[in-house]
Amino acid sequence: MAILTSSIARKVAMALSGLFLVIFLAQHFIINLTSVIDPETFNSLSHFMGHNFFVQFLAQPLLIFGVIFHFIMGFVLEIRNRGARSIKYQSFKGNENSTWASRNMIISGAVILAFLGLHFYDFWFPEIVHKYIESHPIDETRYYTELLQKFESPIRTALYSLSFVLLALHLWHGFSSSFQSMGWNNKYSKALQGFTKFYAIFIPLGFVFIAIYLHLNQ
């Protein structure tokens, strides 16, 4: 991984992995949204995603690698950036020079990583056990019912909602800055920044809506 030794290379790698995760997040949101609109469609899509060879053995491992790589690279960049500040400023008012989200990406990132651990515990591991360890017969209608059960608890629903609020803050800075890291600067930059801000709010709050909706419709 010598190619990642320079600061610019690490930032570009961080940006590319973040953009990859943003694409996955949108796809994940679209599928979850069908649980609110049409549970049968949600069951069909979930069954396809859970039994398609490409998704299970190519896309899914790539996604897991992308998540791990993105957060490890984020921690590495944060540590190196702090180490580079050898001279401490006598007075620094961060809120006058940057947003809370940009100053605390490491915090929101760590919370999101913890949330992903909960998400894997809730959905991915039970799915692996159900299919490959306990070898249950295929049931294409079980997904919506299992999803409802996950949001039966108000505490779990609140934790999911809080995690997505922090995800919104993380995306508010991270999504737009990823294009800056790759040198994107042209006449479309302002429109692209507007889209990233919209995405950072709409998608996470959409997940919050889904969680609360499923909790209230037990």
N, C-alpha and C positions, 0 to 999 in steps of 0.2 A: 504493500500500500504506500510505496514511496511517493506516488503521485499526489497523495494527500498531505504531504509535509509542508507545503506552502499555505499561508493564510488564505490567499485567494482561492486556491483549489479546495480547501476545506469549506469555505463559504459557499462555493458553487455546488459542491456535493451536498451540503446541508440544504440548499435551496431546491435542488433537483429532487431529493428525497421527500422534502416537504410538499412539493407540487404533486408528486406521485400519491402521497397520502391524501391530499386535497381531492384528487380525482376519485379515489376510493371512498372518501367520506360522502361525496355527492351520490355515488352509486348506492352506498349503504342507506343513505337517507331516503332515496326514491323507493327502495324495497320496503323499508320500514313504514313509509307513509301509506303504502297499500294496506297495512294492517288497520288503518283508520278508515280507509275508503272502501275496501273490499277484502275481507279476511280470506276468501277463497283464492283471490289473486295472490295474496301474501303467502298462503300455503304453497301454491304452485311455484312461485318464484323461489321460496326458501328450499323447497324440495329440489328444484333444479340446481341451485347453488350448492346444496349439500351432497349431490350425487354426480355432478358433472366432473369428468376426469380433469379437464383443463383447470377448472376452478379449484378443485381439491388438491391437486398434486403439482400444479405449476403456479397459478395465481396466488393461492393461499400462502405457500412458503415464501414467495417473493414479497408478499405483503408483510409477513412476520419479520422478514429480514429488513424491509424498509422501515418498519416501526423501530426496531432495535437500533439500526444504523442511524436514523434521524436523531433519536434521543441521546445516543452515545456521542454523536458528533456535536450536538448542542451543548452537552456538558463539557466536552473538550474545548470548544470555542469559548465558553464562559470562563473556564479556569485559565486559559491562555490570555484572555482579555484582561482578567483581573491581575494576572501576573505581570502584564505589560504596563500596568499603571504603577510604576515605581515611585512616582512623585504624588503625594497626596495633596489635594487641594484644601486650602484652609477653609474655604466656604464654597459649598456646591449645593445649589437648589435645583434638585433633579426635576421637580414638577414644572420649572420654568423653561427647561431645555428639552424635555422629552415626556412622553406619556407614561402612565403607570405600567401599561402593557409592555412597552419596549424596555423599561427598566427591570421588569420582573419576569422575563420570559423563562428563566430557569425555574422560578417558583410555579408558574402556571404549567410549565412543561412537566415538572415532577408530579403535580397533582393529576394531570391528564394521564401520565404513565401509571400512576396508582389506580386510576379509573379503568384503564385498559386491563390491568390485572383483575379487577372485579368483573369486567366484561367477559374476559376469558373464563373466569371461574363460573360465571352465570350461564354462559352460552356455549363457548367453544369446547371446554372440557366435557360437559354433559353430552354434547353431540358426539364427541369422539367415543366416549364410553358407551353411549346408546348404540352406535353403529358397529364399532370394531371390537369392543370388549364383551358387552352383553349380547351382541348380535340379535337385536330385536328385528322382527319382520318389518318391512318397509311400510310406513303409514304416512301417506301424503297429506293427511288432514291434521296432524298433531302439532304443527308449528305455532299456529295462532293461540291455541289453548295454553301451550307452554309459555308463550310470550306473555299472556295475561297473568299467569301465575307469578312471573318474575316481578311484575309491578303491583302485586297485591299489597305489599308492605309499603306504608307511607314513608318510612325511613329510607328504604332502598330507592324509592321514587325520588325523594328529596336529594339523595346523594347523586343520583344520575343527573338530576336537573342542575345541581350546583356544578358538577363536573362540566356540563355543556356550557354553562355560563363562563367558566374559566377557559374553556376551549374557544369561546367567542373572543375573549380578550387576547388569547394566544394568536388566533388567526388575524385579529385586527392589525397587529404589527407584523406577524410573520409572513402572511400571505403576500402582502404588498412588497415587503422588503426582499422576498425571494427573487423577484424580478430585478430589483436594484442590484442584488448580488451578482446576477448574470449579465449586468450591463445593459438592461433594457431601458433605453431612453430615446423616445421618438415622439411623434405627434399623437400617438395613441396612448401615451403613458398616463395622462390625466384620466381618460376614460377607463383604462385598465385599473387604475387605483380606485376609482369609484366602484367598479365591479367587485374588487377584492373586499372593500368595506361592506358592500351589500351582502356578499357571500358570508363574511365573518359574522354577520348578525342573523341573517335569514336561516342558514343551515343549522347552527347550534340551537337557536330558539325553536326551530321546527322539531328538533329532537326532544326538546323540553315539552313542547305541546303534545307530542306522541306519548311520552312517558306519563304525563298527567292525564291525558285522555284515557289511556289504558287502565290507569289506576282507578279512575272514576267510573269506569264501565265494567266493573267486575260482576 
